Amino acid sequence: MLPRAHRLTRADDFRRAVRRGRRSATPHAVCYRLDADVAGPLFGVIVSKQVGGAVVRNRVRRRIQAICAQTGLDGQAGRIIVVRALPGSREAEWDTLRSEIGGAVRQAVMAP
């Protein structure tokens, strides 16, 4: 689980990251990175109703948050990372999601 200090909660921060951030896409998600004046890397997850019902969306969100917690907390300060789940993520296996999204998050956090 993501610690509270690393969670993105403000709608303005989500909006800025999606509109102005650098984007990298995987088959099951899109990862946005925005350099900002924040204490540590902040992570946000967007899971729309296209992914599925409430139970499915929450499962996908929890999986993505766990992946972010495993891969990106040791990164550089000053990054906002937003992961937007695509509809295919509901059927994706854990290992597939972890390798795809984990790689994109690692790349976003460690990129110069």
N, C-alpha and C positions, 0 to 999 in steps of 0.2 A: 504494500500500500504506500502511496505517496505521502510523505510527511506534510503537514499543513503548511509549513514554511515554503514548500516547493510547489504548491498548487496555485494555479491561475484562477482567479475568481471574478475579476471585474470584466464586464462585457466590453468596455472600451479597449482593454488589452487584447481580448480575443479578436475584436474587429481590426485593430491596428496590425496584429500579427498576420491575419489572413489577407488583408489588403496590401500591406507594404512589405511583408516578410518574403524571404527566399523560399522557394517551394521545391520539394523533392517528392516524387510520386512513387508509390509501390503498387502492386496489383490490388492490395486490400486497404490502403490508406494513403493520405496525402499529409506530408509533414511540412509545417511552416516554421521558419526561424527568423526571429527579429532581434537585432541587437538593441538593447534598451538599458536604461539606468536602473537596474534592479540588483538586489544583494546577491542572489544566487540564481541558478537556472530555475525558471518557473515553467511548469508544464500544465497544459490545458488539453482537454479531450472534447471533441465534438462528435456526437453520434446522432444522426437524424432519424426520423421516423421511417425513412426509406430502408434502413437497416433491418427493422422489424418492430415487433411489439415491445412493450416496456421491459419485460423480462429479458428478452434478447438484447435490447439496447444496453441494459445495465450489466449484463454479462460481458458484452464487448467492451464497455467502458472500463470495467474492473480489470479485464485482461490487459488493455492498453495501459492503464495506470500502473499495473504491476511491471510491465515491460519497461516503462519509463523509469520506475523506481530502481530496477535492476541495472539499467544501462547508463543513465545520465546524471546521477546526483554528484558525481565527482568532477563534473565539468567546470568550465570557466564560468565566472560570474558574469552577469549582464546579458543573459540570453532568455528570450521567451520562446518556448517551443509549444506549438499547437499541433495536435494530431487529429485529423478528420477521418473518421472511419467511412469506408465505402461500403455499398450494399453487400458485396461479396465477403466481407469480413465475418458475417454471421455464420457461414459454413466453414470458415478456415480453421484448420487444426492449430493447436497451441504452438507447436514447434514452428509452423509456417509463419504465424503472426510474429512470434518472437524473433525469428531470423530477419524477416522483412522490416518490421517496424523498429526493432532494436538497432538494426544497421542504419536506418534513416535517422533515428534519434541520436545515435552515437556520432554520426557524420555531422548532424546539425549542431550538437553541443561542442564538438572538438574542432570544427572548421574555423579557419582564421578569420 
